[in-house]
Amino acid sequence: MNDDLACLLYLLAHDDAAEGPYDRSRTQLLVRAAALIDLALRGRLGENGGTVTVSGTEPTGDPVLDRVLRDVAAGLGWKHLMRRHRKQTLIQVEDRLAAAGLLTVKAPRTGFGRRRLSLTDRAVPAALHARLSAALHGDGPVREIPAADAALLALAAVGGIRSVVSRQDHRTFRARIDACTGRLAHLAPGLENAVRALPTTMIAAQGGMGGS
């Protein structure tokens, strides 16, 4: 699970005060996008004429990624797949982290509330934050940043995860963040475009649109 982008993104988005993600609606989309990028990095997803394609039929060994793979159907684009089943994907990621001993799940305080989630091992997210901070604030070429870390930085920036990319960081390192996002085009041009469009997708999702 150390290289599972969806789980790593969730750890970046977790907020102690909120007892869960800093913004659950946004995190659903970010986690879903991270899973799609992970599959593309593994060579399981590609693009043909703007639609998403699948390579191979064997399972990945990761239950979250295998579920996302099953969601890919003929004619679907990246934006649609980021919205599709995003709520279920987030819950699956939380359950996976809980099973790995990184999250503790507590019952909701009320019958209509959400379950409460607390980090049980802060070493993993702390090391992840330090790694991404070094990549963002470093002066080395963006092409030398590991592809997974560049993707996480791009998602954290577009999703407004301020513990990773502060407002000041966003202004100061705008070109570096843009270059990290641009690297997604090497996987699929439509994937890069879908990530850049996430702010608009998030607004639509919070308004009750954009899939289940």
Residue, then its C-alpha position, 0 to 999 in steps of 0.5 A: m500500500n506504500d505506493d497506492l496513490a489513492c490511499l496516499l492522497y487520502l492521508l494528505a487530505h485527512d484533517d484531525a479537527a474534521e475527523g476525516p478529510y478536510d472536505r469530503s466532497r472534494t476528497q471523493l474526486l481527488v481520491r478517484a482521480a488518484a486511483l485513475i492516475d495510479l492505473a495509468l502509471r501501471g499501464r492499465l489505462g490509456e486513451n484512444g480518441g479521447t476515451v479511456t481504454v483498458s489494457g489487460t484483464e488480470p487483477t492488480g492485487d489492489p481492491v480499490l484499483d480493481r473496483v475502479l477498473r471494473d467501472v471503465a466502460a466503452g466510450l467513457g472519458w476521464k472526467h466521467l470516470m472521476r465522478r463515477h462512484r466517487k463516494q464508494t471509492l472514498i469509503q473503500v480507501e478509508d476501509r483499506l487504510a483502517a485494515a492496514g492500521l493507519l486509521t481508527v474508525k469510530a461510530p457517528r455521534t448521531g444517527f445522521g452523522r458520518r463515521r469519525l476517522s482518526l490517524t493511528d500512525r502519523a509517521v506515514p503521512a508525516a514522511l509523505h508530507a516531507r517528501l512532497s514538500a522537498a519536491l515542491h520547494g526543491d530546485g531540481p528539474v520537475r522531470e526528476i520528481p517521481a511521477a507519483d509524487a508529481a501527480l500527488l502535488a498536482l492533485a493537492a494543488v488543484g484540490g486546495i489541500r493547504s497542508v501540502v500546497s499553501r496559498q503562498d506556495h501556489r503563488t510562488f511555485r505556480a510554474r513548478i506545479d503547472a509542470c507537475t500537472g503537465r507530466l500527466a499528458h505523457l500518460a494521456p492528454g485527456l487525463e491532464n485536462a481532466v485534472r486541470a478541470l477538477p475545480t469546475t468539477m468540484i463546484a458541480a459535484q457540490g451542487g448535486m451534479g456530476g454522478s454518484 
